[in-house]
Every structure is written in structure tokens, then in C-alpha cells.
Amino acid sequence: MEPDATSTDTLREKLLDAALAHVPFDGWSRSAFRAAALESGIGTEEAWRVCTRGPLDLAAAHHRRGDRIMRDAIAAEDLSGMRIRDRVTHAVRTRIETDSDREIVRRSSALFALPSNSAVGARLIWDTSDAIWIALGDSSDDINWYTKRMILSGVHSATVLYWLGDGSAGSQDTWAFLDRRVAEVMEFERFKGRLRENPMTKGAVAAAEAMFSKVRAPSRTKRRDLPGR
């Protein structure tokens, strides 16, 4: 019998809550995982059932929790008066501020940087960028769907790394760093606009855009007759 997804998620969240007290000292380790299993009352065997990859699954659950908190925070705000660049900056800052404990984020970054876990880490960063764009109402369905998330993944990752080493009051240096990164992205968009208008380059740009116009964003609806999506 397949485990109930709701109960599995509930147990994983309970296990995560218990683990967070240990992660700053022990990292996302098996010892922290065992301690969380015992302290939460879930038990080691059940903990491994809901987290088949052990501490890695807990670290991923912690990251996804931050995405959910960010989405809820953005949904409760009225950002209609902001420019798009300010909305993006605000959303990235909101996502980073969901993680109040730098040491936990530092431990997560070290875990996902391991070669065996790098694919999981890259997917989580991509999903965070996707969550930010969805929260901001992005409706792109072409190549822009990919480029927006690719660029934002780089901006977010760089800003998190800067934030981990930032000792300024209120992390003001981090937010200034974020502003500069977003400004650079916007400058690149203006540069692409100039290429479209330049008689020397507009032909090549038009040809490239015609080729990429056939690219479509992935479907958000799972096919029931195929695994995955």
C-alpha cells in the first residue's frame, strides 16, 4: 500500500522541527537525524521511511519550507506599485530573510555543494527561482520562462553566499549587493534591446529569436499515464 502523502509530509515536517535544534552543531548529519527521530517520537525506522535519503531529505524539506513562507508573504502584499526590478529584489530579499539562522543555511550550502548532492541543490535553487516568479505573477510560456529562472538562480545563489559572510548591521551590505546584481540584469536586458535596434545586429537577433520562439515552458499538469512530469 502506498503511504499517504499528507501523513508523510506531516511526519517529515515534525521531524524537521526537531532536527533544526541540532543542525547548527552537527550539520545535516546522521546523528542529527537520529536525535530528531527520537526527540520527535517518530522513531528511527519511521523516520527513514518518510525520508529515504535521511538528512538530505530533511535539508531539502527545510529549503522548500522557506519557499512556501516566501510565497505566502508575497501573496499577502500589494506589490502593484513597484517596478518589476523592485519586485524581484523584494522577493529575493524576502526569501533570504525566511532563514533567520545563518548557520543552518551554511550547513545546507555545504551539504548541497557535495558532488553527490549537487543535482539536488541545483534543483532546489531552480525551484526557488520558479517559486519567486510564480509569486510575482510571471505568465511567460516561451524561452523567457527558462532565461528568467536561470538568471534569477544565479542572482539568488550569489546573494545567499554574500549574506552568509555579511557582518553589516541589518545585512545592509547584502541588500546593496542584491541591488547591484539586479541592476546588472536589467542593464543586460537594455543591451539586448539595443542589439535589436542596431542595423548591424538586428538580423542575427531576429533569426535567433525566431528559432527560440518554438521553445515552450514545461507543462505544470502531471500526466497520469507517465511517471514524473
C-alpha positions in Angstrom: 0.0 0.0 0.0 1.3 3.5 -0.9 1.9 5.7 2.1 -0.5 8.6 2.5 1.2 11.7 1.1 -0.4 14.0 3.7 0.7 12.0 6.7 4.2 11.6 5.2 4.5 15.3 4.8 3.3 15.9 8.3 5.8 13.5 9.8 8.6 15.0 7.7 7.7 18.5 9.0 7.6 17.2 12.6 11.0 15.5 12.1 12.4 18.7 10.6 11.3 20.8 13.5 13.1 18.5 15.9 16.2 18.4 13.7 16.7 22.2 13.5 18.0 22.4 17.0 20.8 20.0 16.2 21.8 21.2 12.7 23.8 24.3 13.8 26.1 22.0 15.8 26.0 18.6 14.0 25.1 19.7 10.5 22.7 17.7 8.4 24.2 14.5 9.7 23.0 11.1 10.6 23.5 11.9 14.3 21.2 14.9 14.0 18.7 12.8 12.0 18.7 10.1 14.7 18.3 12.7 17.5 15.4 14.2 15.7 13.8 10.8 15.2 14.0 10.1 18.9 13.0 13.5 20.2 10.0 13.8 17.8 8.7 10.5 18.9 8.6 9.3 15.3 11.3 6.7 15.8 14.3 5.8 13.6 12.6 3.3 11.4 9.6 5.5 10.6 11.9 8.5 10.0 13.8 6.6 7.3 10.5 5.7 5.7 9.4 9.3 5.3 13.0 10.5 4.5 14.5 7.7 2.4 17.7 9.8 1.8 17.9 10.7 5.5 19.4 14.1 6.3 19.5 15.1 2.7 15.7 14.9 2.5 15.4 16.9 5.7 17.7 19.6 4.3 15.6 19.7 1.1 12.4 19.9 3.2 13.8 22.9 5.1 14.6 24.7 1.8 11.2 24.0 0.4 9.6 25.3 3.7 11.4 28.6 3.1 9.9 28.8 -0.4 6.4 28.3 1.0 6.9 31.0 3.6 8.2 33.4 0.9 5.2 32.6 -1.4 2.7 33.3 1.5 4.5 36.5 2.4 4.4 37.8 -1.2 0.8 36.8 -1.6 -0.2 38.9 1.4 1.4 42.0 0.0 0.4 44.5 -2.7 3.4 45.0 -5.0 1.4 46.5 -7.8 3.1 49.9 -7.3 6.6 48.5 -7.7 8.7 48.3 -10.8 9.5 44.8 -11.9 13.1 45.1 -10.8 12.0 46.2 -7.3 9.5 43.3 -7.1 12.3 40.9 -7.9 14.7 42.4 -5.4 12.0 42.4 -2.7 11.1 38.8 -3.4 14.7 37.6 -3.3 15.2 39.5 0.0 12.0 38.1 1.4 13.2 34.5 0.6 16.6 35.0 2.2 15.0 36.6 5.3 12.9 33.4 5.8 16.1 31.8 7.0 16.9 33.5 10.3 19.7 31.1 11.3 22.7 31.6 9.1 24.4 28.5 10.4 21.6 26.3 9.2 21.8 27.8 5.8 25.6 27.5 5.9 25.3 23.8 6.7 22.8 23.3 4.0 25.0 25.0 1.4 27.9 22.7 2.4 25.7 19.7 2.1 24.3 20.6 -1.3 27.8 21.5 -2.6 28.9 17.9 -2.2 29.3 16.3 -5.7 26.8 13.5 -4.7 24.2 16.2 -3.7 24.8 18.9 -6.3 22.0 17.9 -8.5 19.5 18.1 -5.6 20.9 21.5 -4.7 20.7 22.9 -8.2 17.1 21.7 -8.5 16.2 23.4 -5.2 17.7 26.7 -6.3 15.8 26.4 -9.7 12.6 25.7 -7.8 13.1 28.7 -5.6 13.5 30.9 -8.6 10.4 29.3 -10.1 8.5 30.0 -6.9 9.6 33.6 -6.9 8.5 34.2 -10.5 5.2 32.5 -9.9 4.6 34.6 -6.7 5.3 37.7 -8.8 2.7 36.6 -11.4 5.0 35.6 -14.2 3.0 34.2 -17.1 5.8 33.6 -19.7 5.4 30.4 -21.7 8.3 30.6 -24.1 12.1 30.8 -23.9 11.8 33.7 -21.3 10.4 31.1 -18.8 13.8 29.5 -18.8 16.0 32.5 -19.0 14.2 34.3 -16.2 14.7 31.3 -13.9 18.3 30.7 -15.0 19.3 34.3 -14.4 17.4 34.6 -11.1 19.0 31.3 -9.9 22.4 32.9 -10.3 21.4 36.2 -8.6 19.8 34.3 -5.7 22.7 31.9 -5.2 25.3 34.7 -5.3 23.3 36.8 -2.8 22.9 33.9 -0.4 26.7 33.3 -0.4 27.3 37.0 0.2 24.8 37.1 3.0 26.4 34.1 4.8 29.6 36.2 5.2 27.9 39.6 5.8 28.5 41.2 9.2 27.0 44.5 8.4 24.1 45.9 10.5 20.8 44.6 9.2 22.6 42.8 6.4 22.7 46.2 4.6 25.7 45.2 2.5 23.9 42.1 1.3 20.9 44.1 0.1 23.2 46.6 -1.6 24.9 43.6 -3.3 21.5 42.3 -4.4 20.5 45.7 -5.8 23.7 45.7 -7.9 23.1 42.2 -9.3 19.5 43.0 -10.3 20.7 46.3 -11.8 23.2 44.3 -13.9 20.5 42.0 -15.2 18.3 45.0 -16.2 21.3 46.5 -18.0 21.7 43.3 -19.9 18.0 43.5 -20.9 18.6 47.0 -22.2 21.7 45.8 -24.1 19.6 43.1 -25.8 17.1 45.9 -26.8 20.0 47.9 -28.4 21.1 44.8 -30.3 17.6 44.5 -31.8 17.7 48.2 -32.9 21.3 48.1 -34.3 21.2 47.6 -38.1 24.4 45.5 -37.8 23.0 43.0 -35.4 19.2 43.1 -35.6 19.2 40.5 -38.4 21.1 37.9 -36.3 19.0 38.7 -33.2 15.8 38.3 -35.2 17.0 34.9 -36.5 17.9 33.7 -33.0 14.6 34.9 -31.6 12.7 33.1 -34.4 14.5 29.9 -33.6 13.9 30.2 -29.8 10.2 31.2 -30.4 9.4 27.5 -30.7 10.6 26.8 -27.1 7.7 26.4 -24.6 7.7 26.2 -20.8 7.1 22.8 -19.4 3.5 21.8 -18.5 2.5 22.2 -14.9 0.0 19.5 -15.2 1.2 16.0 -14.5 0.3 13.3 -17.0 -1.2 10.4 -15.1 -0.1 7.8 -17.6 3.6 8.7 -17.2 6.0 8.8 -14.2 7.3 12.2 -13.2 6.5 15.3 -15.3 
